[in-house]
Amino acid sequence: MKTKIPFTVVMPAYNEEEGIARVIDEVKGYADNLIIVDDGSSDRTRELAEGCAKKYPGATVISHQKNRGKVAAILTGIKHAKTEVVVLIDADHTYPAKDIPVLVKKIEDGSDLVLGNRFSDGLKNIPAFNRIGNGVFSFLISFASGEEIADGQTGFRAFKKGMLSDLHIRSNGLEFETEMTIKAAINGYKVTEVPIEYRKRIGKSKLNPFSDGYRMFAAILRSGYSQMSIISKGFALPGLFIVLVGILFMLASVSDYLTFGKLSHEYYPLLFVFFALAGTQLITLAVFSDVQQKKLSRIERDIASLKKK
């Protein structure tokens, strides 16, 4: 598939000596511009990457003197990219390079952020625990953004640099992709997904399901709340308080049952359901109204931009 607009593939890499040469060889078949960022690897990643880059015009290797994290490597690559459109891909061979033109074509068609959806491939090669986590996080992202997003954590994505600078992403860990997705959707940018194959990883995974999962969850809450208007927060905060009151009734019921073997207050479970539903409805109303407001603001900005032209 031929693409009309120029783009740059950015590949962050840390201790990926087992697969990086194979990934670079594959990517260069689909991209004219490739930036590999070695994030202070302690193995032969940099050496192998530089050896491959010499064979391909348009391939560049940038190295950090010490390990600064995946996000720092991504931002370094984006900073040095000379094109407006950037594609992120991992150096572990999980994402097929043949889908790079498919993602870029969606950008050409008007999308601002294009995600490679791993779940369209039947969940193979994704560990069971990660499947559950990704499913939960994608549901939360969809709920918070008002957009149906199946794989908001994918590391295989294409986007415009102008959009990224507008999102003011704070994350510096693996939750970077999560925050980018949710902020793009909340702010009215066009987010689309394309089905991709997800292959077995070459080398050892660096994902910590618990600590990274916690940071992703925190990023969803932080991003959703920080992007809300004052009016929407006026619904969300009381809604959250009401849900917490409901949870207190639930905990009291559980405590009664564990202590006495029965419910001392039989109406507590009903109160839990009532408060939980009422609070959830307020939070949903806040999210929905905020998403619609952001979309209208985005449309107004686009119209104003067209008028200036």
C-alpha positions, -999 to 999 in steps of 0.1 A, spaced: 0 0 0 14 34 -10 10 64 12 10 100 0 22 118 31 58 114 45 61 99 79 88 87 104 88 55 123 102 59 159 114 27 176 124 30 213 147 1 223 162 -10 256 181 -43 259 165 -57 227 196 -74 212 177 -106 204 152 -91 180 162 -55 170 181 -64 139 152 -85 126 127 -57 134 148 -30 117 152 -51 86 114 -56 85 105 -20 92 127 -6 65 107 -24 39 77 -2 47 93 32 58 117 56 43 124 73 76 133 54 107 147 66 141 159 40 165 164 54 201 187 32 222 177 40 258 211 33 275 210 -5 268 235 -26 286 236 -53 259 245 -51 222 213 -33 211 231 -1 201 258 -19 182 233 -41 163 211 -11 155 240 10 142 251 -19 120 216 -22 105 212 15 101 243 17 79 226 -5 53 195 17 50 194 54 39 170 72 61 177 51 92 192 69 122 203 56 156 202 80 186 215 68 220 209 79 256 240 77 278 219 61 305 185 44 308 158 72 310 127 51 303 105 43 272 87 77 272 120 96 271 132 75 242 99 81 224 101 119 229 137 119 217 127 102 185 97 125 180 119 155 186 143 144 158 116 134 134 113 158 104 78 148 94 45 158 110 32 122 110 50 97 134 45 60 138 55 43 170 66 6 170 83 -16 196 116 -33 190 105 -67 203 89 -80 170 54 -81 184 40 -56 158 41 -64 121 57 -37 100 34 -45 71 6 -27 89 25 6 90 11 19 57 -24 9 69 -20 32 99 -6 60 79 -34 57 53 -59 64 81 -41 96 89 -43 106 53 -81 99 55 -85 124 83 -77 106 116 -55 123 142 -46 91 161 -46 56 147 -43 26 170 -32 -9 160 -59 -31 177 -42 -63 190 -75 -78 202 -88 -82 167 -64 -111 163 -82 -133 188 -60 -125 218 -33 -150 209 2 -143 221 -11 -120 248 -7 -135 284 -41 -142 301 -34 -117 329 -26 -90 304 -57 -97 284 -78 -91 315 -60 -59 324 -61 -45 288 -98 -53 286 -105 -34 319 -84 -4 309 -99 -2 274 -134 -3 290 -124 25 314 -109 46 286 -141 41 265 -162 51 295 -141 82 303 -138 94 267 -172 85 254 -156 67 224 -156 29 218 -119 20 220 -109 -17 220 -71 -13 226 -61 20 241 -28 7 254 -13 -5 221 22 6 215 17 5 177 1 38 167 3 67 142 -4 103 150 4 139 142 30 157 162 8 188 165 -19 167 183 7 154 208 20 188 217 -16 199 224 -23 171 248 3 180 274 9 143 285 25 140 319 31 102 321 67 90 320 61 52 320 41 26 301 9 45 308 21 71 282 0 54 255 -30 52 278 -29 89 286 -24 98 249 -54 78 239 -78 91 265 -67 128 261 -70 126 224 -105 112 226 -117 136 253 -104 166 234 -123 157 203 -95 144 181 -105 116 157 -93 83 170 -96 52 149 -84 16 151 -72 -9 126 -69 -47 132 -34 -60 134 -16 -93 141 1 -95 175 31 -118 174 51 -135 201 77 -113 217 114 -119 211 133 -114 243 122 -108 279 92 -86 286 98 -55 308 61 -50 317 52 -53 354 15 -61 355 10 -46 389 30 -14 391 24 -6 354 -12 -15 358 -16 8 387 0 37 368 -23 31 338 -54 32 361 -41 64 377 -35 79 343 -70 72 332 -85 89 364 -61 118 362 -66 124 325 -104 122 327 -107 145 356 -81 171 346 -98 175 312 -132 181 326 -150 215 326 -160 231 358 -197 222 351 -188 185 345 -168 184 377 -199 198 395 -216 165 385 -186 142 388 -175 151 424 -210 146 440 -213 114 420 -181 101 433 -190 110 469 -224 92 465 -206 61 451 -183 62 481 -212 64 505 -227 33 488 -194 15 492 -195 22 529 -229 6 532 -216 -24 513 -185 -27 536 -208 -24 567 -229 -53 553 -199 -75 546 -186 -67 581 -219 -77 597 -221 -109 578 -185 -119 587 -189 -110 624 -225 -122 631 -231 -146 602 -261 -125 592 -271 -90 582 -279 -68 612 -292 -41 588 -310 -58 559 -316 -26 540 -279 -18 537 -274 -38 505 -303 -19 490 -288 14 500 -255 3 484 -272 -4 451 -292 28 452 -262 50 460 -239 32 436 -264 36 407 -272 72 415 -235 82 418 -226 63 386 -254 81 367 -241 115 378 -205 105 368 -218 92 335 -237 125 329 -206 145 337 -184 125 313 -209 125 285 -215 163 287 -178 170 289 -170 148 258 -197 166 238 -185 200 249 -149 190 238 -161 178 204 -180 210 198 -150 231 208 -128 210 184 -153 216 156 -153 254 163 -115 254 162 -115 236 129 -140 259 114 -121 290 126 -89 275 112 -106 269 78 -119 305 77 -83 318 83 -71 299 53 
